[in-house]
Amino acid sequence: MVGTPPEQVLARMFEAAIEAAQPHHCIPRYIPDRPKGRLIVIGAGKASAAMAAAFESVCPEIDAGLVVTRYGYGVACKHIDIVEAAHPVPDNAGLAASKRIFELISNLGENDTVVCLISGGGSALLPLPFAGLTLDDKQEINRALLKSGATISEMNCVRRHLSAIKGGRLAAACYPAKVVTLAISDVPGDNPMDIASGPTVADTTSCADALDILARYKIDVPAIVTDILESGRGESIKPSDIRLARSEFHLVATPRMALEAAASVAMNSGYTAFILGDSIEGEARDVGLVMSGIAHSVAEHGTPVTAPCVLLSGGETTVTVGGSGRGGRNVEFLLSLAVGLNGSPGIYAIAGDTDGVDGAEEVAGAILTPDTLARAWAKGLNPRKELDNNNGHGFFETTGDQVITGPTLTNVNDFRAILINANLGHS
């Protein structure tokens, strides 16, 4: 009930959000009928190995399979090969796995079925460059996009048009076989073409859109990249393409499902659960500041909801890197929220990535308490300076507030919860 320490309630909510998106819960409902021909299972993403294990646990008659996941996220499978590769910047292991996947789906017939298991992280884990590009080119562009402040949708638009496997090209290569994609969404709005850059779905964006994004964020690219985009050679697979006629797509887990699971924990603990949205984007520090204003309004005026309550949100914020600290979008959000709240009594928060990795750190996120700033100052930290230096992980490591889950084997994007224990104003 409300007497439970707020930190424990927040931790249980995060655990529930992660558990709701576990593949063993959501994959069995979407197993396709056994085809007359071969059944091939492929995939990519941080959750793909766990998805593969869940799939073969209820459908062991698999003729061949290969999925690629992040280092440390592998799960033992009997019939599906599991390859681990780098994320968020791709490496040779991911490149080799991408080539093997194409070999696996070559020469399929109309009686064959390909099941594609896709989750967040698949873009970096399937780094098969467009003809004329190298892995080095893809790595440099990826690093620049990650630092630019571009949204995940914008980053994936560029990736789709510089790839030999994304933007529907993987499904096109499977034709005339049937393709069944089972996807766990990690993107705001759950747009299929943005989940792992849509390797099995049609792309409605264009090379011109990709050029505009590169120009908008002032990203320098090799001349070959400009040529591929300006000439239109990098154009992706469009909705009218006949090669997608036998391709179907199913969302098996979403950020909304995770938030609803966390909301149940909050309500069972005596708190009103108020879901602000599952697709909130923007600069992490700006979102943190806005959320601090909403939390103040709840605590002081009882709007838009009365305390005791929990404000829940998901989505994917961005960070425009200007400092040299150890950061991630969730801890950037939380540090900005801390500065905005300035130690307000009775307000706690948690922010974390449901895949267990915030940015490049093996840390999911952190918890904020009313005395976090006081403890930080006592240890010689200036919260505003730490925020300006994009040093969220360094900050919360020093205060002892990090949330470390290890590999969660799923990924439904960011999770944020602000717990407000009591109304401090006059309502």
Sequence and secondary structure as in RCSB ss.txt:
>XXXX:A:sequence
MVGTPPEQVLARMFEAAIEAAQPHHCIPRYIPDRPKGRLIVIGAGKASAAMAAAFESVCPEIDAGLVVTRYGYGV
ACKHIDIVEAAHPVPDNAGLAASKRIFELISNLGENDTVVCLISGGGSALLPLPFAGLTLDDKQEINRALLKSGA
TISEMNCVRRHLSAIKGGRLAAACYPAKVVTLAISDVPGDNPMDIASGPTVADTTSCADALDILARYKIDVPAIV
TDILESGRGESIKPSDIRLARSEFHLVATPRMALEAAASVAMNSGYTAFILGDSIEGEARDVGLVMSGIAHSVAE
HGTPVTAPCVLLSGGETTVTVGGSGRGGRNVEFLLSLAVGLNGSPGIYAIAGDTDGVDGAEEVAGAILTPDTLAR
AWAKGLNPRKELDNNNGHGFFETTGDQVITGPTLTNVNDFRAILINANLGHS
>XXXX:A:secstr
 TTS HHHHHHHHHHHHHHHT HHHHSGGG     SS EEEEEESTTHHHHHHHHHHH    SEEEEEEETT   
  SSSEEEEE SSS  HHHHHHHHHHHHHTTT  TT EEEEEEETTHHHH   B TT  HHHHHHHHHHHHHHT 
 HHHHHHHHHTTBSSTTTHHHHHHTTSEEEEEEE  SGGG GGGGGG TTS     HHHHHHHHHHTT    HHH
HHHHHHTTT    TT GGGTTEEEEEEE HHHHHHHHHHHHHHTT EEEEEEEEE SBHHHHHHHHHHHHHHHHH
H  SS SSEEEEEEE  B    S S   HHHHHHHHHHHHHTT TTEEEEEEETTS BTTBS  EEEE TTHHHH
HHHTT  HHHHHHTT HHHHHHHHT EE     S    EEEEEEE S  S  
